[in-house]
């Protein structure tokens, strides 16, 4: 930190509002958008110029579409129509363009498929984008496509022993929690948009998977990687845990409880799981001298990487700025909120950001990735609105 934290909550809110609403959102809907192709750029350089890419990933387009639909719904940036038009373009360019079910992973500069593997993570995000498009415009064709995506996910990715494979083709040796987390997030958004229990049932199955497989009973922590039999990939004490994902799951478990209207023992267990993940991430996964969330630790709380990605900061901030807080919790939230602006979003970038820093706070990247905005907006709206 370059100076002592003296900001009051209203001052921090004003700083975030100015940076997010007046700088970041305009930057990424103007300089960050290719108006000729009708698609979002994946990267900008430090001067806010597009970085040429050989391929554009479905996941990035979906994240940007969802973010600008949300911002339009919040009334803070009017790029909702642009996002819907982009969604229609994405559907035309990515959906079944190799004549196979599902969505291709990326497209080339020619708008033809570049990589045709089916990726669960990418499918989760295109479903997420349709959920926010339904919330924003409620077009019948978007409701129909959301159902089709969910059906295709079961068809393409379902694993024989529960959960899903990460990608198709599948090498059969690794399962990851991350795409399951984002699929849960997508199901919850579409359920809230449509009220269709079809999506809530699938969300419940993923919550059950988290309880029985993804959260290790020995540590109470969410692990990152598993074998094809859903056992931890490594021996106890050697498995990777990402604090940022502890915060994401903490949020999602509470959100599931809210949307499923859980009561009694079920609600209590979800609160307990959510709280355990949050406490572990905050206590063991953060550098409280620098006020940053670190990249990774082991399932015995030993830090593996003291570098810090921007998305992990936002997942902690979203939790810190939700609900009633004590005076100490308010101060903690302020420390991390100001740290974010100073270390990851310097004024010189005018709405841009540094995605990854090392233990000394130096940049580990030479570009600004569009994909970070989805995380940033989720936290920023909690702080600024």
Secondary structure as GFF3:
##gff-version 3
##sequence-region A 1 385
A	DSSP	alpha_helix	9	17	.	.	.	ID=ss1
A	DSSP	pi_helix	18	24	.	.	.	ID=ss2
A	DSSP	alpha_helix	25	29	.	.	.	ID=ss3
A	DSSP	beta_strand	33	34	.	.	.	ID=ss4
A	DSSP	beta_strand	39	40	.	.	.	ID=ss5
A	DSSP	beta_strand	43	44	.	.	.	ID=ss6
A	DSSP	beta_strand	55	57	.	.	.	ID=ss7
A	DSSP	alpha_helix	58	74	.	.	.	ID=ss8
A	DSSP	alpha_helix	80	94	.	.	.	ID=ss9
A	DSSP	beta_strand	106	108	.	.	.	ID=ss10
A	DSSP	beta_strand	113	115	.	.	.	ID=ss11
A	DSSP	beta_strand	118	119	.	.	.	ID=ss12
A	DSSP	alpha_helix	120	137	.	.	.	ID=ss13
A	DSSP	alpha_helix	140	157	.	.	.	ID=ss14
A	DSSP	beta_strand	167	168	.	.	.	ID=ss15
A	DSSP	beta_strand	175	176	.	.	.	ID=ss16
A	DSSP	alpha_helix	178	194	.	.	.	ID=ss17
A	DSSP	alpha_helix	197	209	.	.	.	ID=ss18
A	DSSP	pi_helix	210	214	.	.	.	ID=ss19
A	DSSP	beta_strand	225	226	.	.	.	ID=ss20
A	DSSP	beta_strand	240	241	.	.	.	ID=ss21
A	DSSP	alpha_helix	243	259	.	.	.	ID=ss22
A	DSSP	alpha_helix	264	284	.	.	.	ID=ss23
A	DSSP	beta_strand	286	287	.	.	.	ID=ss24
A	DSSP	beta_strand	292	293	.	.	.	ID=ss25
A	DSSP	beta_strand	296	298	.	.	.	ID=ss26
A	DSSP	beta_strand	303	305	.	.	.	ID=ss27
A	DSSP	beta_strand	308	309	.	.	.	ID=ss28
A	DSSP	alpha_helix	310	320	.	.	.	ID=ss29
A	DSSP	alpha_helix	327	344	.	.	.	ID=ss30
A	DSSP	three_ten_helix	347	349	.	.	.	ID=ss31
A	DSSP	beta_strand	356	357	.	.	.	ID=ss32
A	DSSP	beta_strand	368	369	.	.	.	ID=ss33
A	DSSP	alpha_helix	372	384	.	.	.	ID=ss34
###
